[in-house]
Amino acid sequence: MIDKKKYSKKLILTIIIILVAFMVGTDLVRAYIVNTAMGQGENAYDKYDNDLAIMNYNRAIKFSLWDKEKKADSFLWRGRSYYGKQEYELALADFTEAIELIKDYYPYYTWRARTHYKMENYELSIADFSKSIEITEFDGSDNWDIYLERAKSYSMNKEYNLEIADYDLAISALDKKVNSPYISDDRINELKEKRNEIINYKNNTKRFIEYKKKNPESILTYFEWSALDFFRGGK
């Protein structure tokens, strides 16, 4: 006679093994689809084919069910593709989705800040740049360029003292990199050139602010004034 208990146990074990194998196989297939879609999306993005990039990142988002990091990165890159198409509302939504998934990765905040800036939401732009800087201060990432981007938002918000303060912070951050023993001579020279650009730009900005204070009715933009200042010799 057949031992029904043993037969039932074997049947259950067989079913479990089949289900586990199916789940593992499904996950492997899903991971392959996500990785392929992300790779193709990146290639399309690099070639400025934003529509093709978006199509691939749509697929990556759809199949990255439990992989938060890849799903968040797919939202980031799809958002960057929308940003490239100047579809800022869609870009903003994607960067926000990325932040909801992973809250401590500074590029998500930096890109959302850039989008707010394009949409002339300068207060929100400043808040996101500030969060990005806070994260970089914690994890040691480069942030001098983020200070410069936040400075532009402060400028548009007419917070000139804070704008100048961000130039100072950018220069300080560059100084730390220039003095670092862990970067190459070429990188040090590149940073020194960038620092000099920042110093010159900061000094020029200070003169522009002083000019605006003395000539509040002037309709000259910063760039128009800079051109005149250059031909005057910067005096």
Contacts in CASP RR format, 6 or more apart in sequence:
PFRMAT RR
TARGET T0000
AUTHOR 0000-0000-0000
METHOD contacts of the structure
MODEL  1
MIDKKKYSKKLILTIIIILVAFMVGTDLVRAYIVNTAMGQGENAYDKYDN
DLAIMNYNRAIKFSLWDKEKKADSFLWRGRSYYGKQEYELALADFTEAIE
LIKDYYPYYTWRARTHYKMENYELSIADFSKSIEITEFDGSDNWDIYLER
AKSYSMNKEYNLEIADYDLAISALDKKVNSPYISDDRINELKEKRNEIIN
YKNNTKRFIEYKKKNPESILTYFEWSALDFFRGGK
30 63 0 8 1.000
30 64 0 8 1.000
30 65 0 8 1.000
31 67 0 8 1.000
33 59 0 8 1.000
33 60 0 8 1.000
33 63 0 8 1.000
34 59 0 8 1.000
34 60 0 8 1.000
34 63 0 8 1.000
34 64 0 8 1.000
34 67 0 8 1.000
34 70 0 8 1.000
34 74 0 8 1.000
35 70 0 8 1.000
37 56 0 8 1.000
37 57 0 8 1.000
37 59 0 8 1.000
37 60 0 8 1.000
37 63 0 8 1.000
37 74 0 8 1.000
38 56 0 8 1.000
38 57 0 8 1.000
38 60 0 8 1.000
38 70 0 8 1.000
38 73 0 8 1.000
38 74 0 8 1.000
38 77 0 8 1.000
39 56 0 8 1.000
40 52 0 8 1.000
40 56 0 8 1.000
41 52 0 8 1.000
41 53 0 8 1.000
41 56 0 8 1.000
41 57 0 8 1.000
41 60 0 8 1.000
41 77 0 8 1.000
42 53 0 8 1.000
42 77 0 8 1.000
44 50 0 8 1.000
44 52 0 8 1.000
44 53 0 8 1.000
44 56 0 8 1.000
45 53 0 8 1.000
45 77 0 8 1.000
45 80 0 8 1.000
45 81 0 8 1.000
50 81 0 8 1.000
50 82 0 8 1.000
50 84 0 8 1.000
50 85 0 8 1.000
51 81 0 8 1.000
51 85 0 8 1.000
53 77 0 8 1.000
53 78 0 8 1.000
53 81 0 8 1.000
54 78 0 8 1.000
54 81 0 8 1.000
54 82 0 8 1.000
57 74 0 8 1.000
57 75 0 8 1.000
57 77 0 8 1.000
57 78 0 8 1.000
57 81 0 8 1.000
58 78 0 8 1.000
60 70 0 8 1.000
60 71 0 8 1.000
60 74 0 8 1.000
61 71 0 8 1.000
61 74 0 8 1.000
61 75 0 8 1.000
61 78 0 8 1.000
64 70 0 8 1.000
64 71 0 8 1.000
64 74 0 8 1.000
65 71 0 8 1.000
68 101 0 8 1.000
68 102 0 8 1.000
69 102 0 8 1.000
71 101 0 8 1.000
72 97 0 8 1.000
72 98 0 8 1.000
72 101 0 8 1.000
72 102 0 8 1.000
72 105 0 8 1.000
72 108 0 8 1.000
73 98 0 8 1.000
75 94 0 8 1.000
75 95 0 8 1.000
75 97 0 8 1.000
75 98 0 8 1.000
75 101 0 8 1.000
76 94 0 8 1.000
76 95 0 8 1.000
76 98 0 8 1.000
76 107 0 8 1.000
76 108 0 8 1.000
76 111 0 8 1.000
78 94 0 8 1.000
79 90 0 8 1.000
79 91 0 8 1.000
79 94 0 8 1.000
79 95 0 8 1.000
79 111 0 8 1.000
80 91 0 8 1.000
80 111 0 8 1.000
82 88 0 8 1.000
82 90 0 8 1.000
82 91 0 8 1.000
82 94 0 8 1.000
83 91 0 8 1.000
83 111 0 8 1.000
83 114 0 8 1.000
83 115 0 8 1.000
83 118 0 8 1.000
84 91 0 8 1.000
86 118 0 8 1.000
88 115 0 8 1.000
88 118 0 8 1.000
88 119 0 8 1.000
91 111 0 8 1.000
91 115 0 8 1.000
92 112 0 8 1.000
92 115 0 8 1.000
92 116 0 8 1.000
92 119 0 8 1.000
95 108 0 8 1.000
95 111 0 8 1.000
95 112 0 8 1.000
95 115 0 8 1.000
96 112 0 8 1.000
98 105 0 8 1.000
98 108 0 8 1.000
99 108 0 8 1.000
99 109 0 8 1.000
99 112 0 8 1.000
102 108 0 8 1.000
104 135 0 8 1.000
105 135 0 8 1.000
106 131 0 8 1.000
106 132 0 8 1.000
106 133 0 8 1.000
106 135 0 8 1.000
106 136 0 8 1.000
106 139 0 8 1.000
106 141 0 8 1.000
106 143 0 8 1.000
106 146 0 8 1.000
107 132 0 8 1.000
109 128 0 8 1.000
109 129 0 8 1.000
109 131 0 8 1.000
109 132 0 8 1.000
109 135 0 8 1.000
110 128 0 8 1.000
110 129 0 8 1.000
110 132 0 8 1.000
110 146 0 8 1.000
110 149 0 8 1.000
112 128 0 8 1.000
113 124 0 8 1.000
113 125 0 8 1.000
113 126 0 8 1.000
113 127 0 8 1.000
113 128 0 8 1.000
113 129 0 8 1.000
113 132 0 8 1.000
113 149 0 8 1.000
113 150 0 8 1.000
113 153 0 8 1.000
114 125 0 8 1.000
114 149 0 8 1.000
116 122 0 8 1.000
116 124 0 8 1.000
116 125 0 8 1.000
116 128 0 8 1.000
117 125 0 8 1.000
117 149 0 8 1.000
117 152 0 8 1.000
117 153 0 8 1.000
117 156 0 8 1.000
120 156 0 8 1.000
122 153 0 8 1.000
122 154 0 8 1.000
122 156 0 8 1.000
122 157 0 8 1.000
123 157 0 8 1.000
125 150 0 8 1.000
125 153 0 8 1.000
126 150 0 8 1.000
126 153 0 8 1.000
126 154 0 8 1.000
126 157 0 8 1.000
129 146 0 8 1.000
129 149 0 8 1.000
129 150 0 8 1.000
129 153 0 8 1.000
130 150 0 8 1.000
132 143 0 8 1.000
132 146 0 8 1.000
133 143 0 8 1.000
133 146 0 8 1.000
133 147 0 8 1.000
133 150 0 8 1.000
135 141 0 8 1.000
136 142 0 8 1.000
136 143 0 8 1.000
136 146 0 8 1.000
137 143 0 8 1.000
142 173 0 8 1.000
142 177 0 8 1.000
143 173 0 8 1.000
144 169 0 8 1.000
144 170 0 8 1.000
144 171 0 8 1.000
144 173 0 8 1.000
144 174 0 8 1.000
144 177 0 8 1.000
144 194 0 8 1.000
144 198 0 8 1.000
145 170 0 8 1.000
147 166 0 8 1.000
147 167 0 8 1.000
147 169 0 8 1.000
147 170 0 8 1.000
147 173 0 8 1.000
148 166 0 8 1.000
148 167 0 8 1.000
148 170 0 8 1.000
148 198 0 8 1.000
150 166 0 8 1.000
151 162 0 8 1.000
151 163 0 8 1.000
151 164 0 8 1.000
151 166 0 8 1.000
151 167 0 8 1.000
151 170 0 8 1.000
152 163 0 8 1.000
154 160 0 8 1.000
154 162 0 8 1.000
154 163 0 8 1.000
154 166 0 8 1.000
155 163 0 8 1.000
155 205 0 8 1.000
160 209 0 8 1.000
163 205 0 8 1.000
164 202 0 8 1.000
164 205 0 8 1.000
164 206 0 8 1.000
164 209 0 8 1.000
167 198 0 8 1.000
167 201 0 8 1.000
167 202 0 8 1.000
167 205 0 8 1.000
168 202 0 8 1.000
170 198 0 8 1.000
171 195 0 8 1.000
171 198 0 8 1.000
171 199 0 8 1.000
171 202 0 8 1.000
174 191 0 8 1.000
174 194 0 8 1.000
174 195 0 8 1.000
174 198 0 8 1.000
175 195 0 8 1.000
177 183 0 8 1.000
177 187 0 8 1.000
177 188 0 8 1.000
177 191 0 8 1.000
178 188 0 8 1.000
178 191 0 8 1.000
178 192 0 8 1.000
178 195 0 8 1.000
183 191 0 8 1.000
204 226 0 8 1.000
204 229 0 8 1.000
204 234 0 8 1.000
205 222 0 8 1.000
207 229 0 8 1.000
207 234 0 8 1.000
208 222 0 8 1.000
208 225 0 8 1.000
208 226 0 8 1.000
208 229 0 8 1.000
211 218 0 8 1.000
211 220 0 8 1.000
211 225 0 8 1.000
212 218 0 8 1.000
218 225 0 8 1.000
220 228 0 8 1.000
END
